[in-house]
Amino acid sequence: MRFVMVISALLASPALAQPSRGPTPEVAAELLKQFQERRTATGEMQPGGTLVIYATRDGSTWTAIREMPDGVSCFLSAGEKRRQVIVGRGA
């Protein structure tokens, strides 16, 4: 259900012509507008691009996006109940 909502939100913008991808600034703006999700974590991906996790402040929903160097972002996944895991030394 959440996947359908994210895709529908992304497709609502005329600039996002293809399902599940679009210009990074517009994807980020749509996630903020539709779900109140903000960038909370990033990590470099192989063979390129950046994994970006957007989430609500309370962690109730999240979206994973792959941002490519050419300025296009691709939807990867979405879900609920994001939790932060703290890893201590020696873990």
Secondary structure, DSSP 8 states (H G I E B T S, - for coil): -HHHHHHHHHHTSTT--STTEEEHHHHHHHHHHHH--EEEEEEE-SSS-EEEEEE-TTSSEEEEEEE-TTSEEEEEEEEE--------TT-
